[in-house]
């Protein structure tokens, strides 16, 4: 793992996947964090409760694996989670979460932050088991998505716990996007902006042809989980490793491990399918 003042390269993911990586998710999240305000937090909370149908997390200890900007962890705090533990391999993301925690005037006893990888079984085991485990749009960037998910189930999900995931969809265009992402990582200063801006020109041109306002679209984008369109575009074009699966593949993988699906939100694009599972009461910690 290499850390510099402004860049981070996830050497673990590069080694596991064999990909050339040049994009830091955490550095992108730092740019997003300066825009986070109460309306954005409110949008993220509304999105969370609308999907989960949970108005409160008061009974839960909440583990956020791949916490990114820390916004989901903050949502858990605001919804009354008894304790939150946030984990990310990117030191910039760890900085983001600590900054949010400081703004909430909370200590390690209520909101703990750890620097580490979901592929590190020793770390996961040290964290213990939780009644709510959350990993939104993360495991498919580890370079070993199924191993990462198996690690989480093995070490962090207590019996009858909730497991909240988002995984990239296996869309017919996914292999083409993988090639685009590889080009962007191999040439972050030339091809990355060219490909991203070319795509945005096509997207906004299509909107105008349909008499839709690109400006309004960008302004309203934060209503989706409180996210930023600009930051999400950088995340999408730069995000490697990149794995994906069909909803059925995720359902089968977890059904074999005694999980039942409570909720699902699918997409017809390359975006994320979102899942909420319930672990079985007889979950075997050694499975």
C-alpha positions as CSV (number, residue, x, y, z in Angstrom):
1,X,0.0,0.0,0.0
2,X,1.4,3.4,-1.0
3,X,0.2,6.6,0.6
4,X,1.2,10.1,-0.5
5,X,-0.1,13.5,0.5
6,X,-2.6,13.7,-2.3
7,X,-2.7,10.2,-3.9
8,X,-3.3,6.7,-2.8
9,X,-2.9,3.5,-4.8
10,X,-4.6,0.4,-3.5
11,X,-1.7,-2.0,-4.0
12,X,-3.6,-4.9,-2.5
13,X,-6.4,-4.6,-5.0
14,X,-3.9,-4.1,-7.8
15,X,-2.1,-7.3,-6.7
16,X,-5.2,-9.4,-6.3
17,X,-6.9,-8.3,-9.6
18,X,-3.8,-7.8,-11.8
19,X,-5.1,-4.4,-12.8
20,X,-3.1,-1.1,-13.2
21,X,-4.7,1.3,-10.7
22,X,-4.4,5.1,-10.8
23,X,-7.6,6.3,-9.1
24,X,-8.1,7.0,-5.4
25,X,-11.7,6.6,-4.3
26,X,-10.9,8.4,-1.0
27,X,-9.4,11.4,-2.7
28,X,-12.6,11.7,-4.7
29,X,-14.6,11.4,-1.5
30,X,-12.7,14.2,0.0
31,X,-13.8,16.5,-2.8
32,X,-17.4,15.3,-2.2
33,X,-17.2,15.9,1.6
34,X,-16.8,19.7,1.3
35,X,-20.2,19.8,-0.4
36,X,-22.0,17.8,2.3
37,X,-24.6,19.8,4.2
38,X,-27.8,19.1,6.0
39,X,-30.0,18.7,2.9
40,X,-27.6,16.1,1.5
41,X,-27.5,14.3,4.8
42,X,-31.3,14.4,4.8
43,X,-31.5,12.9,1.3
44,X,-29.2,10.1,2.3
45,X,-31.3,9.4,5.4
46,X,-34.5,9.4,3.3
47,X,-33.0,7.0,0.8
48,X,-31.8,4.6,3.5
49,X,-35.1,4.5,5.3
50,X,-37.1,4.3,2.1
51,X,-35.2,1.1,1.1
52,X,-34.9,-0.6,4.4
53,X,-38.3,0.5,5.9
54,X,-36.4,1.2,9.1
55,X,-37.1,4.5,10.8
56,X,-34.6,3.9,13.5
57,X,-31.4,1.9,14.0
58,X,-31.5,2.3,17.8
59,X,-31.2,-1.5,18.6
60,X,-28.3,-2.0,16.2
61,X,-24.5,-2.0,16.2
62,X,-23.7,-0.9,12.7
63,X,-20.6,-2.0,10.7
64,X,-19.8,0.1,7.6
65,X,-17.3,-1.8,5.4
66,X,-15.8,0.5,2.7
67,X,-17.2,3.6,4.4
68,X,-16.0,6.0,1.6
69,X,-17.0,9.6,2.6
70,X,-18.6,8.4,5.8
71,X,-22.1,9.5,4.8
72,X,-23.7,6.1,5.4
73,X,-22.0,5.9,8.8
74,X,-23.3,9.3,9.6
75,X,-26.8,8.2,8.6
76,X,-26.5,5.3,11.0
77,X,-25.5,7.7,13.8
78,X,-28.4,10.1,13.0
79,X,-30.8,7.1,13.0
80,X,-29.7,6.2,16.5
81,X,-27.4,3.2,16.0
82,X,-26.0,2.2,19.4
83,X,-22.5,2.0,18.0
84,X,-21.0,2.5,14.5
85,X,-17.7,1.1,13.2
86,X,-16.4,2.4,9.9
87,X,-13.7,0.7,7.9
88,X,-11.8,1.7,4.7
89,X,-8.6,0.8,3.0
90,X,-8.1,4.3,1.6
91,X,-6.5,6.7,4.1
92,X,-8.3,9.6,2.5
93,X,-11.7,7.9,3.3
94,X,-10.5,7.3,6.9
95,X,-9.8,11.1,7.1
96,X,-13.3,11.9,5.8
97,X,-15.0,9.8,8.4
98,X,-13.0,11.2,11.2
99,X,-13.8,14.7,10.1
100,X,-17.5,13.8,10.1
101,X,-17.2,12.2,13.5
102,X,-15.5,15.3,14.9
103,X,-18.3,17.5,13.5
104,X,-20.8,15.3,15.4
105,X,-18.6,15.6,18.6
106,X,-18.5,11.9,19.1
107,X,-15.7,9.6,20.4
108,X,-14.4,6.2,19.5
109,X,-16.8,4.5,21.9
110,X,-19.8,5.6,19.8
111,X,-18.2,5.8,16.4
112,X,-14.9,3.9,15.8
113,X,-12.9,4.3,12.6
114,X,-10.4,1.7,11.2
115,X,-8.0,1.7,8.3
116,X,-8.0,-1.7,6.7
117,X,-9.2,-4.1,4.1
118,X,-12.2,-6.4,3.8
119,X,-9.8,-9.0,2.5
120,X,-7.9,-8.9,5.8
121,X,-9.5,-11.7,7.7
122,X,-7.5,-11.0,10.9
123,X,-8.8,-7.4,10.9
124,X,-12.4,-8.5,10.3
125,X,-12.2,-11.1,13.0
126,X,-10.9,-8.5,15.4
127,X,-13.9,-6.2,14.8
128,X,-16.4,-8.8,16.0
129,X,-20.0,-9.4,14.9
130,X,-22.7,-6.8,14.3
131,X,-26.4,-6.8,14.0
132,X,-26.3,-4.5,10.9
133,X,-23.5,-4.9,8.3
134,X,-23.5,-2.4,5.5
135,X,-21.3,-2.4,2.4
136,X,-22.6,-0.2,-0.4
137,X,-20.8,-0.4,-3.7
138,X,-17.5,-1.6,-2.3
139,X,-16.9,-5.3,-2.5
140,X,-16.8,-5.3,-6.3
141,X,-13.8,-3.0,-6.1
142,X,-11.6,-5.3,-3.9
143,X,-10.4,-7.5,-6.8
144,X,-12.0,-10.5,-5.1
145,X,-15.7,-9.8,-4.7
146,X,-16.9,-13.2,-3.7
147,X,-14.0,-13.8,-1.3
148,X,-14.7,-10.4,0.3
149,X,-18.3,-11.2,0.8
150,X,-17.5,-14.7,2.2
151,X,-15.1,-13.0,4.7
152,X,-17.8,-10.6,5.9
153,X,-20.3,-13.4,6.4
154,X,-17.7,-15.5,8.2
155,X,-16.4,-12.9,10.6
156,X,-18.9,-10.0,11.0
157,X,-22.5,-11.1,10.7
158,X,-24.2,-12.3,13.9
159,X,-27.2,-14.6,13.8
160,X,-30.4,-12.9,12.6
161,X,-28.4,-9.8,11.6
162,X,-29.2,-7.6,8.7
163,X,-26.8,-7.5,5.7
164,X,-27.1,-4.5,3.4
165,X,-25.2,-4.7,0.1
166,X,-25.0,-3.0,-3.2
167,X,-23.1,-4.8,-6.1
168,X,-22.6,-3.8,-9.7
169,X,-25.1,-5.4,-12.1
170,X,-24.0,-7.9,-14.8
171,X,-25.2,-5.8,-17.7
172,X,-24.4,-6.6,-21.4
173,X,-22.3,-3.4,-21.6
174,X,-20.2,-4.2,-18.5
175,X,-17.2,-5.7,-20.4
176,X,-17.0,-2.5,-22.5
177,X,-17.0,-0.4,-19.4
178,X,-14.3,-2.5,-17.9
179,X,-12.1,-1.6,-21.0
180,X,-13.0,2.1,-20.5
181,X,-12.0,2.0,-16.8
182,X,-8.7,0.3,-17.7
183,X,-7.9,3.1,-20.2
184,X,-8.7,5.7,-17.6
185,X,-6.5,4.2,-15.0
186,X,-3.6,3.7,-17.4
187,X,-3.8,7.3,-18.6
188,X,-5.4,9.4,-15.7
189,X,-4.3,12.8,-17.0
190,X,-5.2,12.4,-20.7
191,X,-7.6,9.6,-21.5
192,X,-9.6,9.8,-18.2
193,X,-10.8,13.4,-18.8
194,X,-11.2,12.9,-22.6
195,X,-13.4,9.8,-22.1
196,X,-15.4,11.2,-19.2
197,X,-16.1,14.5,-20.9
198,X,-17.0,12.8,-24.2
199,X,-19.5,10.6,-22.4
200,X,-21.0,13.6,-20.6
201,X,-21.3,15.5,-23.9
202,X,-23.3,12.6,-25.3
203,X,-25.4,12.2,-22.2
204,X,-26.3,15.9,-22.0
205,X,-26.8,16.1,-25.8
206,X,-29.4,13.2,-25.5
207,X,-31.1,15.0,-22.7
208,X,-31.4,18.2,-24.7
209,X,-32.8,16.3,-27.6
210,X,-35.5,15.0,-25.3
211,X,-36.1,18.6,-24.0
212,X,-34.7,17.7,-20.6
213,X,-32.5,20.1,-18.7
214,X,-29.0,18.8,-17.9
215,X,-28.6,21.6,-15.3
216,X,-31.7,20.5,-13.4
217,X,-30.6,16.8,-13.7
218,X,-27.3,17.6,-12.0
219,X,-28.9,19.8,-9.3
220,X,-31.4,17.1,-8.4
221,X,-29.0,14.2,-8.5
222,X,-28.2,14.5,-4.8
223,X,-31.7,13.3,-4.0
224,X,-30.3,9.8,-4.9
225,X,-28.6,8.8,-1.6
226,X,-27.3,12.3,-1.2
227,X,-24.6,11.7,-3.8
228,X,-22.9,14.2,-6.2
229,X,-23.2,13.6,-10.0
230,X,-19.7,15.1,-10.6
231,X,-18.0,12.9,-8.0
232,X,-20.0,9.8,-9.1
233,X,-18.8,10.3,-12.6
234,X,-15.2,10.3,-11.5
235,X,-15.9,7.2,-9.4
236,X,-17.5,5.4,-12.3
237,X,-14.8,6.1,-14.8
238,X,-11.9,5.6,-12.4
239,X,-13.3,2.7,-10.4
240,X,-11.1,-0.3,-10.6
241,X,-11.1,-3.2,-9.9
242,X,-14.5,-3.7,-11.4
243,X,-16.5,-6.9,-10.9
244,X,-20.2,-7.5,-11.3
245,X,-22.9,-10.1,-10.8
246,X,-26.5,-10.7,-11.6
247,X,-29.1,-10.5,-8.7
248,X,-29.6,-14.2,-8.9
249,X,-25.9,-14.8,-8.4
250,X,-25.9,-12.7,-5.2
251,X,-29.1,-14.3,-4.0
252,X,-27.8,-17.9,-4.6
253,X,-24.4,-17.1,-2.9
254,X,-26.1,-15.9,0.3
255,X,-28.9,-18.4,0.3
256,X,-26.3,-21.2,0.4
257,X,-25.0,-19.5,3.6
258,X,-28.5,-19.4,5.3
259,X,-29.5,-15.8,4.4
260,X,-32.9,-14.8,3.3
261,X,-33.7,-11.8,1.2
262,X,-35.9,-9.1,2.7
263,X,-35.6,-6.3,0.1
264,X,-34.1,-5.9,-3.4
265,X,-33.8,-2.9,-5.7
266,X,-32.6,-3.9,-9.2
267,X,-31.3,-1.8,-12.1
268,X,-31.4,-2.3,-15.8
269,X,-28.1,-0.5,-16.2
270,X,-24.5,-1.2,-15.1
271,X,-25.3,0.4,-11.8
272,X,-25.8,-1.3,-8.4
273,X,-28.4,-3.8,-7.4
274,X,-29.2,-3.1,-3.7
275,X,-30.0,-5.9,-1.3
276,X,-31.1,-6.3,2.3
277,X,-30.7,-9.8,3.7
278,X,-31.5,-11.4,7.1
279,X,-28.9,-13.9,8.4
280,X,-30.3,-17.2,9.7
281,X,-30.5,-17.9,13.4
282,X,-28.3,-20.9,12.9
283,X,-25.6,-19.1,11.0
284,X,-22.3,-21.1,11.4
285,X,-19.4,-18.7,12.2
286,X,-17.0,-21.1,10.5
287,X,-19.0,-21.3,7.2
